[in-house]
Amino acid sequence: SLGRECGTPRSGPPRPQGPQARCALGRRCTVSEKCRCPRPGWTMTPPRNVVKIAIQMRDAIPQLIQLDQAKPLAAVLKEVCDAWSLTHSERYALQFADGHRRYITENNRAEIKNGSILCLSTAPDLEAEQLLGGLQSDSREGRREALRHLVPLASDMTFAREVISRNGLQRLGTIIEDGDDLGEVLALSLRAFLELMEHGVVSWETLSIPFVRKVVCYVNMNLMDASVPPLALGLLESVTLSSPALGQLVKSEVPLDRLLVHLQVMNQQLQTKAMALLTALLQGASPVERKHMLDYLWQRNLRQFIYKNIIHSAAPMGDEMAHHLYVLQALTLGLLEPRMRTPLDPYSQEQREQLQVLRQAAFEVEGESSGTGLSADRRRSLCAREFRKLGFSNSNPAQDLERVPPGLLALDNMLYFSRNAPSAYSRFVLENSSREDKHECPFARGSIQLTVLLCELLHVGEPCSETAQDFSPMFFGQDQSFHELFCVGIQLLNKTWKEMRATQEDFDKVMQVVREQLARTLALKPTSLELFRTKVNALTYGEVLRLRQTERLHQEGTLAPPILELREKLKPELMGLIRQQRLLRLCEGTLFRKISSRRRQDKLWFCCLSPNHKLLQYGDTEEGASPPTLESLPEQLPVADMRALLTGKDCPHVREKGSGKQNKDLYELAFSISYDRGEEEAYLNFIAPSKREFYLWTDGLSALLGSPMSSEQTRLDLEQLLTMETKLRLLELENVPIPEQPPPVPPPPTNFNFCYDCSIAEP
């Protein structure tokens, strides 16, 4: 394997020598000069910096070489050119043959891996010089051909630097400003200009005003190649985001109506670029300008168009469009931030009147009729009481709304709810006003906290992410979407409050559940408010608890198919353990009370199972006495004579009793054993002292009768034992991922001739 021949010494086995020679054990040896036989089993360590690659060139046979990464790239090029008999190797360069055909430099040569395919091409400086010369050609076809070659190379940083250093941007800018050809030449020039500028070598702020205005003209013109407007819009977007001064120029030169026209064209690329410029203009505007712009866009039905023609388009939405819709949603919700950051001013007459409107909408009949003719002090006392009924923590509601956030935004939400859903608002307030104090759901306190919760879920006031795509389709399907979402949320709060039977002390716990309900439903991205309302109302408190339990089990790996299979295998053993515990409990015995015909529970009797599990022994006993011994119990019932176990209303001693509350309690604790007494059927009747004793005895008697133990206590005990046993079995697999499916079993071999017959003795 060393590529050398060596002779075998006369004494001892041959040992190859050399600095690169290693045996299979990794030991270094030396090669004897007189060896003449190859030595199999000895290997040479391959050099670390050598990769095997292929190099192509047009009209030439490809070369397969071993590239030494430690060797300078100029030396490698020299060897490659020499192999093809090419002179002046400095005029050539290596490129990746696939992808963007990037030039290989000393900085990126580490990306070359074993099996890579490279191609020999013109050096980037010569290529740039040649193509830029073609841009100055007098013929349109020559310029077009040069641009066609320039565009795919412009994304490479090495080539871009060469073009920019030779005033390539200025030459492209001249073609764009002249606008002699509104077709392919202009489109290629814009594309090449964008690619070169994206490298960040030249700042967007260096662009001239005439150049930007010319690009704006291409956005506002109608008659041109369809590929030009998207490129012009993309260039203006970059200008707007990178240069505030030029961004103001774009804002003044490109009317919003023109962007709406581009959005209405059924061209996905044009729509995306128009939306990108629109969001860029909104981001660069001041808060006041942004509000005016958005109000104008909503008046021009932009929301409805986005909802019908972009979100519900037959073509799938691209990631870029999803990001711009997220930005538009975030900027629109950001208009609520000033109200969210502004506390209520107790000296503002307008805000005090809004609070009175809120109070009168709930207590108009009661307040106005009872307040007529009252003194000022009495009227103030009445208003303070009604504000407390509304759910404000203080008699002066201004103190509750001083919290920032949500500030005045909470008051806006409450007013919107009272005006747009007056019946639901009155029902909410009056229903909770008539409850007991500890069970009433405070409307105002809940509204304030719900507003904070919605601001957090919808990221109101937070800066836009540069990559997020998490927009809500429902936002574009509804005017005043934030306030409408509040109306759904406040009714959900009241519904969840009643489901949880909450008190004032449970307020934070209820809000956590409401937060989870809203967050889970928003994550489903419902396309309309009605669909959101349907889904969130279906997510009841019980369903939230079930989802929490399921997620916890998933996190623990309990619901993985291999774990479920393990649990099924453990069930018989653990059910046997539960059966054994139940029978031991019956052997210990229990005191039961006798129910007389007058429903007096003044007599006790004791029952237990014999140690050999063949007899039930029972008899009367006195209260306070120690449990009787087996020998002192006069009555016996052989287990072999037992026929069935009856529970609840099927028991003969409670079957024909009344339906009062006391009887209902007895139904839950009553059980009987039917057995053979001669030729007649008799019953041994029990009233368990507690629900737990009821479960233990019915399980034990079912086990004696050979019936399944189906009580709630058995289910809980089995689940607890399964969880503990599963965790013990999986202790050694901690942090080891368990696959969902077992690995496939290979098919059996075609024959079993490889089997060794142990009966045949070796010679």
C-alpha positions in Angstrom: 0.0 0.0 0.0 3.1 2.3 0.2 3.6 1.9 -3.5 7.1 0.4 -2.8 8.6 -3.1 -2.9 10.5 -4.5 0.1 12.4 -7.6 0.8 11.9 -9.9 3.7 14.8 -10.0 6.3 16.1 -13.5 7.0 15.3 -13.3 10.7 11.9 -12.2 12.0 8.8 -10.9 10.1 9.3 -8.0 7.6 8.5 -4.6 9.0 7.9 -1.7 6.6 9.5 1.6 7.4 8.9 5.2 6.7 7.3 8.3 8.3 3.9 7.7 6.7 3.8 3.9 7.2 1.3 2.6 9.8 0.2 -0.9 10.6 -3.4 -1.8 11.3 -2.7 -1.1 15.0 -1.5 2.4 14.2 2.2 1.7 15.0 4.9 3.4 13.0 7.5 1.1 11.3 10.4 1.5 8.9 10.9 0.1 5.4 13.8 -2.1 4.7 15.5 -1.2 1.4 16.1 -4.8 0.5 12.5 -5.9 0.7 11.0 -7.0 -2.6 7.5 -8.2 -1.7 4.4 -6.0 -1.1 3.1 -6.0 2.4 -0.7 -6.1 2.6 -2.3 -4.9 5.8 -0.1 -1.8 6.1 -1.8 1.6 5.2 -0.6 5.1 4.7 -2.4 8.0 6.5 -4.1 10.2 3.8 -3.0 13.8 3.9 -5.5 16.0 5.7 -5.6 19.0 3.3 -6.1 17.0 0.1 -9.5 16.7 -1.7 -10.3 14.8 -4.8 -12.1 17.0 -7.3 -13.0 17.3 -11.0 -12.2 20.4 -13.2 -14.0 21.0 -16.4 -13.3 23.3 -19.4 -15.3 23.8 -22.5 -14.1 21.5 -25.4 -11.6 19.8 -23.2 -11.4 16.4 -21.3 -12.1 17.0 -17.6 -9.2 16.6 -15.1 -9.4 14.5 -12.0 -7.0 15.9 -9.5 -6.1 15.8 -5.9 -6.2 19.4 -4.7 -3.8 20.3 -1.9 -5.6 23.1 0.1 -2.3 24.1 1.6 -0.9 25.0 -1.8 -1.5 28.6 -3.1 -4.4 28.9 -5.5 -2.1 30.5 -8.1 0.1 27.4 -8.1 -3.0 25.1 -8.5 -4.2 27.2 -11.5 -0.7 27.0 -13.0 -0.8 23.1 -12.8 -4.3 23.0 -14.2 -3.5 25.3 -17.1 -0.3 23.3 -17.8 -2.2 20.1 -18.1 -4.4 21.7 -20.8 -1.3 23.5 -22.4 -2.7 26.9 -21.5 -0.4 29.8 -21.1 -0.8 32.9 -18.8 -2.6 31.1 -16.0 -3.2 34.5 -14.3 -5.9 35.1 -16.9 -8.0 32.2 -15.6 -9.9 31.4 -12.4 -11.8 28.5 -10.9 -15.5 28.5 -10.4 -18.0 26.2 -8.8 -19.8 24.4 -11.7 -23.2 24.2 -10.0 -25.3 26.8 -8.2 -24.4 30.5 -8.7 -21.0 29.7 -10.3 -19.1 31.6 -7.6 -15.4 32.3 -8.1 -13.1 30.4 -5.9 -10.7 32.6 -3.8 -8.4 32.0 -0.9 -11.3 33.0 1.4 -13.8 30.5 0.3 -11.7 27.6 -1.0 -12.4 25.7 2.2 -15.9 25.1 0.8 -14.4 22.7 -1.8 -15.2 19.1 -0.7 -14.4 15.7 -2.0 -16.3 15.1 -5.2 -16.7 18.8 -6.0 -16.9 19.8 -9.7 -15.1 23.0 -10.7 -14.8 24.7 -14.0 -12.0 26.8 -15.5 -13.1 30.2 -16.6 -11.9 33.7 -17.3 -10.5 35.6 -14.4 -13.0 38.0 -12.7 -11.1 41.2 -13.5 -10.8 40.3 -17.2 -14.5 39.1 -17.3 -15.6 42.4 -15.8 -13.6 44.4 -18.2 -14.9 42.5 -21.1 -18.6 42.7 -20.1 -18.4 46.4 -19.2 -16.9 47.0 -22.6 -19.9 45.2 -24.1 -22.3 47.6 -22.3 -20.8 50.5 -24.3 -21.5 48.7 -27.6 -23.4 50.7 -30.2 -25.7 47.8 -31.0 -28.6 47.0 -28.7 -28.0 43.3 -29.2 -24.4 43.7 -28.0 -25.6 45.4 -24.8 -28.3 42.8 -24.3 -25.8 39.9 -24.6 -23.3 41.6 -22.2 -26.1 42.1 -19.7 -27.3 38.5 -20.0 -23.8 37.4 -19.0 -23.4 40.1 -16.3 -26.6 39.3 -14.3 -25.8 35.7 -13.2 -22.3 36.8 -12.2 -23.3 39.9 -10.3 -24.3 37.9 -7.2 -20.7 36.9 -6.7 -18.8 39.2 -4.3 -15.4 38.8 -6.1 -16.9 39.7 -9.5 -19.0 42.5 -8.1 -16.0 44.2 -6.6 -14.3 44.1 -10.0 -17.3 45.6 -11.7 -17.8 48.3 -9.1 -14.1 49.2 -9.1 -14.4 49.8 -12.9 -17.4 52.2 -12.6 -19.8 49.5 -13.5 -22.6 50.9 -11.4 -22.3 54.3 -13.2 -22.5 52.5 -16.6 -25.6 50.6 -15.6 -27.1 53.8 -14.1 -26.6 55.5 -17.4 -28.5 52.8 -19.3 -31.3 53.0 -16.7 -31.5 56.8 -16.8 -31.5 56.9 -20.6 -34.4 54.5 -20.9 -33.9 54.0 -24.6 -35.1 50.4 -24.3 -38.1 49.7 -22.0 -37.9 46.0 -22.6 -35.3 43.3 -21.8 -32.3 45.6 -21.7 -33.9 47.8 -19.0 -35.0 44.8 -17.0 -31.5 43.2 -17.1 -29.9 46.6 -16.2 -32.2 47.0 -13.2 -31.6 43.4 -12.1 -27.8 43.7 -12.4 -27.8 47.1 -10.6 -29.9 45.5 -7.7 -27.5 42.5 -7.4 -24.4 44.7 -7.3 -25.9 47.1 -4.7 -27.0 44.2 -2.4 -23.4 43.4 -1.6 -23.2 46.7 0.4 -20.0 47.8 -1.2 -21.7 51.1 -2.2 -24.3 52.9 0.0 -27.8 53.5 -1.3 -27.5 57.0 -0.1 -25.0 57.8 -2.9 -27.7 57.4 -5.6 -28.5 60.7 -7.4 -32.0 62.2 -7.2 -32.4 62.2 -11.1 -31.7 58.4 -11.0 -34.3 57.8 -8.3 -36.8 59.9 -10.1 -36.2 58.0 -13.3 -36.9 54.7 -11.5 -40.0 56.2 -10.1 -41.1 57.0 -13.6 -40.8 53.3 -14.5 -43.2 52.5 -11.5 -45.7 55.1 -12.6 -45.6 54.2 -16.4 -48.0 51.7 -18.0 -46.5 50.8 -21.3 -43.3 48.7 -20.7 -42.1 45.2 -20.3 -43.9 43.3 -17.5 -40.6 42.4 -15.8 -39.6 46.1 -15.3 -42.1 47.3 -12.7 -41.3 44.6 -10.0 -37.6 45.4 -10.4 -38.2 49.1 -10.2 -40.4 48.6 -7.1 -37.7 46.4 -5.5 -35.0 49.1 -6.1 -37.2 51.8 -4.6 -37.9 49.7 -1.6 -34.2 49.3 -0.9 -33.8 53.1 -1.4 -36.6 53.9 1.1 -35.4 51.5 3.8 -31.7 52.6 3.5 -31.9 56.4 2.9 -34.4 58.6 4.8 -33.8 61.5 2.5 -34.4 59.6 -0.7 -37.2 57.7 1.0 -39.1 61.1 1.3 -38.5 61.6 -2.4 -40.0 58.3 -3.2 -42.9 58.9 -0.9 -43.7 62.2 -2.6 -43.2 60.9 -6.1 -45.0 57.5 -5.9 -48.7 58.0 -5.1 -50.5 55.4 -3.0 -53.1 55.0 -5.7 -50.4 53.8 -8.1 -49.3 51.1 -5.6 -52.9 50.1 -5.3 -53.1 49.7 -9.0 -50.0 47.4 -9.0 -51.5 45.4 -6.1 -54.7 44.7 -8.1 -52.7 43.2 -11.0 -53.0 39.4 -10.8 -49.2 39.0 -10.9 -47.8 37.6 -7.7 -44.3 39.0 -8.1 -45.7 42.5 -8.9 -48.1 42.3 -5.9 -45.3 41.3 -3.6 -42.9 44.1 -4.7 -45.7 46.7 -4.5 -46.6 45.5 -1.0 -42.9 45.6 0.0 -42.6 49.3 -1.2 -45.9 50.1 0.6 -44.7 48.7 3.9 -41.3 50.4 3.5 -43.0 53.8 3.0 -45.2 53.2 6.1 -42.2 52.3 8.2 -40.4 55.4 7.1 -43.3 57.7 7.8 -43.9 59.6 11.1 -46.7 58.3 13.4 -49.1 61.0 12.2 -48.3 60.5 8.5 -48.6 56.7 9.0 -52.1 57.1 10.4 -53.2 59.3 7.5 -51.7 56.9 5.0 -53.4 53.8 6.6 -56.7 55.6 6.9 -56.6 56.5 3.2 -55.6 52.9 2.3 -58.5 51.5 4.3 -60.9 53.9 2.7 -59.7 52.6 -0.7 -60.7 49.1 0.4 -57.1 47.8 0.6 -58.1 45.5 3.5 -60.9 43.9 1.6 -58.7 43.4 -1.5 -55.9 41.8 0.5 -58.4 39.5 2.2 -60.2 38.4 -1.0 -57.4 38.4 -3.6 -54.2 37.7 -1.8 -55.0 35.7 1.4 -57.7 33.7 -0.4 -56.0 33.5 -3.7 -55.8 30.2 -5.5 -52.0 30.4 -5.7 -50.1 29.7 -2.5 -48.8 32.8 -0.7 -45.0 33.3 -0.8 -42.9 33.9 2.3 -42.0 37.4 1.3 -45.7 38.4 0.9 -46.5 36.8 4.3 -43.7 38.9 5.9 -45.1 42.1 4.4 -48.6 41.3 5.6 -47.2 40.8 9.0 -45.5 44.2 8.8 -48.7 45.9 7.7 -50.6 44.2 10.5 -48.0 45.3 13.1 -47.9 48.9 11.8 -51.7 49.1 11.9 -51.9 47.7 15.4 -49.0 50.1 16.3 -51.5 53.0 15.9 -53.0 51.8 19.2 -49.8 52.3 21.1 -50.4 56.0 22.0 -53.7 55.2 23.7 -52.1 52.2 25.4 -49.3 54.4 26.8 -51.6 57.2 27.9 -53.2 57.0 31.4 -56.6 58.4 32.1 -56.6 62.0 33.1 -59.0 62.5 36.0 -59.3 66.2 35.1 -60.3 65.6 31.5 -64.0 66.4 31.0 -64.2 64.2 27.9 -62.8 61.1 29.6 -65.1 61.7 32.6 -68.1 61.8 30.3 -67.0 58.6 28.6 -67.0 56.9 32.0 -70.5 58.2 32.8 -71.6 56.9 29.4 -70.2 53.5 30.3 -72.0 53.5 33.6 -75.4 54.7 32.2 -75.3 52.1 29.5 -75.3 49.4 32.2 -77.5 51.0 34.8 -79.6 53.4 32.8 -83.0 52.4 34.1 -82.0 51.7 37.7 -79.6 54.7 38.0 -81.8 57.4 36.3 -85.0 56.4 38.0 -83.6 56.1 41.4 -81.3 59.1 41.1 -84.0 61.6 40.2 -84.3 64.3 42.8 -81.4 63.1 44.9 -78.8 65.4 46.5 -75.3 65.7 45.0 -73.8 63.6 47.8 -76.4 60.9 47.4 -75.9 60.9 43.6 -72.1 60.6 44.0 -72.6 57.7 46.4 -74.9 56.0 43.9 -72.4 56.5 41.0 -69.6 55.1 43.2 -71.6 52.0 44.0 -72.5 51.5 40.3 -68.9 51.8 39.3 -68.0 49.1 41.8 -70.8 47.0 40.3 -69.1 47.5 36.9 -66.1 45.8 38.3 -63.8 48.7 39.1 -61.5 48.1 42.1 -61.9 51.7 43.3 -65.0 53.9 43.6 -63.1 56.4 41.5 -62.5 54.5 38.1 -59.8 56.9 37.1 -57.5 55.2 39.6 -58.0 51.8 37.8 -57.2 53.3 34.4 -54.0 55.0 35.5 -52.2 51.8 34.8 -50.0 51.9 31.7 -50.4 49.7 29.7 -53.3 49.5 28.9 -54.2 53.1 29.7 -57.0 54.6 27.7 -57.0 51.6 25.3 -59.0 49.6 27.9 -61.6 52.4 28.2 -61.8 52.5 24.3 -62.5 48.7 24.4 -65.2 48.9 27.0 -66.9 51.8 25.2 -66.8 49.9 21.9 -68.3 46.8 23.6 -71.1 48.8 25.2 -72.0 50.6 22.0 -71.6 47.8 19.4 -73.0 44.9 21.6 -75.3 46.7 24.1 -77.4 43.6 24.9 -74.3 41.5 25.6 -72.8 44.3 27.7 -75.9 44.8 29.8 -76.3 41.0 30.3 -72.7 40.7 31.4 -72.9 43.5 34.0 -76.3 42.8 35.4 -75.8 39.1 35.5 -72.6 39.5 37.6 -74.2 42.3 39.7 -76.8 39.9 40.9 -74.4 37.1 41.9 -72.9 36.6 45.3 -70.0 39.0 45.9 -67.4 36.3 45.9 -68.6 34.8 42.6 -69.1 37.9 40.5 -66.9 38.4 37.4 -65.6 42.0 37.5 -66.2 43.5 34.1 -63.9 46.5 34.4 -61.0 44.7 36.0 -61.4 41.9 33.5 -61.5 44.4 30.6 -58.3 46.1 31.8 -56.4 42.8 32.1 -57.8 41.4 28.9 -56.6 44.5 27.0 -53.1 44.0 28.4 -53.3 40.3 27.4 -54.4 41.1 23.8 -51.6 43.7 23.5 -49.1 41.1 24.5 -50.5 38.4 22.2 -50.7 40.7 19.2 -47.4 42.5 20.0 -48.9 46.0 20.1 -46.2 48.6 20.3 -43.3 46.2 19.6 -40.9 46.8 16.7 -41.4 44.8 13.6 -39.3 41.7 13.1 -37.2 41.5 10.0 -38.1 37.9 9.3 -41.4 37.1 11.0 -44.4 35.9 8.9 -46.9 35.5 11.7 -49.8 37.5 10.5 -53.4 36.8 11.3 -55.8 36.4 8.3 -58.7 37.4 10.5 -57.1 40.9 10.9 -57.7 41.7 7.3 -61.2 40.2 7.3 -62.7 42.6 9.8 -62.8 46.4 10.5 -61.7 47.4 14.0 -60.3 43.9 14.4 -58.6 44.7 17.8 -61.9 46.0 19.4 -63.9 43.1 17.8 -61.4 40.7 19.2 -61.9 42.3 22.6 -65.7 41.8 22.4 -65.2 38.1 21.8 -62.6 37.9 24.6 -64.6 39.6 27.3 -67.6 37.3 26.7 -65.2 34.3 26.7 -63.9 35.6 30.1 -67.4 35.5 31.5 -68.0 32.0 30.1 -64.8 30.6 31.5 -65.4 32.3 34.8 -68.7 30.4 35.2 -67.1 27.1 34.0 -64.4 27.4 36.6 -66.9 28.5 39.3 -64.3 31.2 40.1 -64.2 33.7 42.9 -62.3 37.0 43.2 -59.3 35.1 44.5 -59.2 33.0 41.3 -59.0 36.1 39.0 -55.4 35.5 37.9 -56.0 31.8 37.4 -59.0 32.6 35.1 -56.9 35.1 33.1 -54.2 32.5 32.6 -56.8 30.1 31.1 -58.3 32.8 28.9 -54.8 33.7 27.7 -54.3 30.1 26.8 -57.6 29.9 25.0 -56.9 33.0 23.0 -53.3 32.0 22.2 -54.2 28.5 21.1 -57.0 29.8 18.8 -54.9 32.6 17.3 -52.2 30.0 16.5 -54.8 28.2 14.3 -54.9 31.3 12.1 -58.7 31.4 11.7 -59.7 33.3 8.5 -62.6 35.2 10.0 -63.9 36.6 13.3 -66.9 34.2 13.3 -64.6 31.2 12.8 -62.4 32.6 15.7 -65.5 33.0 17.9 -66.6 29.4 17.1 -63.2 27.8 17.8 -62.5 29.8 21.0 -65.9 29.0 22.5 -65.4 25.3 21.7 -62.1 25.5 23.7 -63.7 25.1 27.1 -62.0 25.0 30.5 -62.2 21.2 30.5 -60.7 21.0 27.0 -57.8 23.2 28.1 -57.1 20.9 31.0 -57.2 17.9 28.7 -54.8 19.6 26.3 -52.4 20.5 29.1 -52.4 16.9 30.3 -51.8 15.6 26.8 -48.9 18.0 26.2 -47.4 17.0 29.5 -47.6 13.4 28.6 -46.1 14.1 25.2 -43.2 16.0 26.8 -42.6 13.0 29.1 -42.8 10.7 26.2 -45.7 8.8 27.7 -47.7 8.9 24.5 -45.0 7.6 22.2 -46.0 4.3 20.5 -43.1 2.3 22.2 -44.1 3.7 25.6 -47.8 2.8 25.0 -46.7 -0.7 24.1 -44.6 -1.0 27.2 -47.6 0.2 29.3 -49.8 -2.4 27.8 -47.3 -5.1 28.7 -47.1 -3.8 32.3 -50.9 -3.6 32.9 -51.5 -7.3 33.7 -48.8 -7.4 36.3 -49.9 -4.2 37.9 -53.6 -5.2 37.8 -52.6 -8.3 39.7 -50.8 -6.1 42.3 -54.0 -3.9 42.7 -56.1 -7.1 43.1 -53.8 -8.4 45.8 -54.1 -5.0 47.6 -57.8 -5.1 47.4 -58.1 -8.6 48.9 -55.7 -7.7 51.7 -57.9 -4.7 52.5 -61.0 -7.1 52.7 -59.0 -9.3 55.0 -58.4 -6.4 57.3 -62.2 -5.8 57.5 -64.4 -2.7 57.8 -67.1 -1.4 60.2 -70.4 -0.8 58.4 -73.5 1.0 59.7 -76.9 -0.6 59.6 -79.8 1.5 58.1 -83.1 0.9 59.9 -86.5 1.5 58.5 -86.5 5.0 60.1 -83.2 5.8 58.5 -81.3 5.7 61.8 -77.7 4.7 61.6 -77.2 3.6 65.2 -75.9 0.0 64.8 -72.6 -1.2 63.6 -71.5 -4.5 62.1 -68.1 -5.8 61.0 -67.2 -7.8 57.9 -64.0 -9.2 56.7 -62.5 -11.8 54.3 -60.9 -14.9 55.7 -57.1 -15.3 55.1 -57.6 -18.1 52.7 -60.1 -16.0 50.7 -62.9 -18.6 51.0 -65.3 -17.0 53.5 -66.8 -13.6 54.3 -67.2 -13.5 58.1 -69.4 -10.8 59.7 -71.3 -9.9 62.8 -72.6 -7.1 65.0 -70.3 -5.0 67.1 -70.4 -2.0 69.5 -69.3 1.5 68.6 -65.9 2.3 70.1 -65.0 -1.4 70.6 -61.9 -2.8 69.0 -62.3 -4.8 65.8 -63.6 -8.4 66.6 -61.5 -11.4 65.9 -62.4 -13.9 63.2 -63.4 -16.5 65.8 -65.9 -14.1 67.4 -67.8 -13.4 64.2 -70.9 -15.7 64.1 -71.9 -15.4 60.5 -70.2 -16.8 57.4 -70.8 -16.5 53.7 -68.8 -18.9 51.5 -67.3 -17.1 48.5 -68.3 -20.1 46.4 -72.0 -19.3 47.1 -71.7 -15.7 45.9 -73.5 -15.0 42.6 -73.3 -11.3 41.8 -72.4 -7.9 43.0 -75.0 -5.1 42.9 -74.4 -1.4 43.4 -76.4 1.8 43.7 -80.1 1.7 42.9 -79.9 -2.0 42.0 -79.4 -2.9 45.7 -82.6 -4.2 47.3 -82.1 -2.2 50.5 -82.3 1.2 48.7 -84.3 0.2 45.6 -87.7 1.4 46.7 -86.7 4.3 48.9 -87.5 7.9 48.2 -85.6 10.3 46.0 -84.5 12.8 48.6 -81.0 14.1 48.9 -80.1 11.7 51.7 -81.2 8.7 49.6 -79.1 10.0 46.7 -76.0 10.0 49.0 -76.8 6.4 50.0 -77.1 5.3 46.4 -73.5 6.2 45.9 -72.3 4.1 48.8 -74.7 1.1 48.7 -73.7 -2.3 47.4 -75.0 -5.8 47.9 -73.9 -9.4 47.4 -76.5 -11.9 46.1 -75.8 -15.5 47.2 -77.6 -18.9 47.3 -79.3 -19.8 50.6 -80.7 -23.2 49.9 -83.0 -22.8 46.9 -83.6 -19.2 47.6 -81.6 -16.1 46.6 -80.5 -13.9 49.5 -78.6 -10.6 49.8 -75.9 -9.3 52.1 -76.4 -5.5 52.0 -73.7 -2.8 52.7 -73.6 0.9 53.1 -69.9 2.0 52.8 -68.6 4.6 55.3 -66.9 6.5 52.5 -66.5 6.6 48.8 -62.9 5.1 49.0 -64.2 2.2 51.1 -66.9 1.7 48.5 -64.3 1.4 45.7 -62.1 -0.9 47.7 -64.8 -3.3 48.7 -66.5 -3.4 45.3 -63.1 -4.0 43.6 -62.3 -6.8 46.1 -65.6 -8.5 45.7 -65.4 -8.2 41.9 -62.0 -9.9 42.1 -63.4 -12.7 44.2 -66.2 -13.2 41.6 -63.7 -13.1 38.7 -65.1 -9.9 37.3 -63.0 -6.9 36.2 -62.3 -4.2 38.7 -63.7 -1.1 37.0 -63.9 1.5 39.7 -62.5 5.0 39.5 -60.0 4.2 42.3 -58.6 1.3 40.3 -58.1 3.5 37.2 -56.3 6.1 39.3 -54.1 3.5 41.0 -53.3 1.8 37.8 -52.3 5.1 36.1 -50.1 6.0 39.1 -48.4 2.6 39.1 -47.9 2.6 35.3 -46.3 6.1 35.4 -43.9 5.1 38.2 -43.0 1.7 36.7 -42.5 3.3 33.2 -40.2 6.0 34.6 -38.2 3.3 36.4 -37.8 1.2 33.3 -36.7 4.3 31.3 -34.2 5.7 33.7 -31.2 4.4 31.7 -32.7 6.0 28.5 -32.8 9.6 29.9 -32.2 12.1 27.1 -32.2 9.3 24.5 -34.8 10.0 21.8 -37.2 7.1 21.4 -38.3 6.6 17.8 -42.0 6.6 16.9 -41.7 3.4 14.9 -39.4 0.4 15.5 -36.6 -0.1 12.9 -37.7 -2.5 10.1 -36.9 -6.2 10.6 -34.9 -7.4 7.6 -36.2 -10.3 5.6 -34.9 -13.8 6.5 -31.9 -15.1 4.5 -32.5 -17.3 1.5 -30.7 -20.1 3.2 -29.3 -21.0 6.6 -26.0 -22.6 5.5 -24.1 -20.2 7.7 -25.4 -21.9 10.8 -22.7 -23.7 12.8 -23.6 -27.3 13.8 -22.3 -27.7 17.4 -22.8 -31.4 17.3 -19.9 -31.9 14.8 -16.7 -32.2 16.7 -13.7 -30.4 15.3 -10.8 -32.7 14.3 
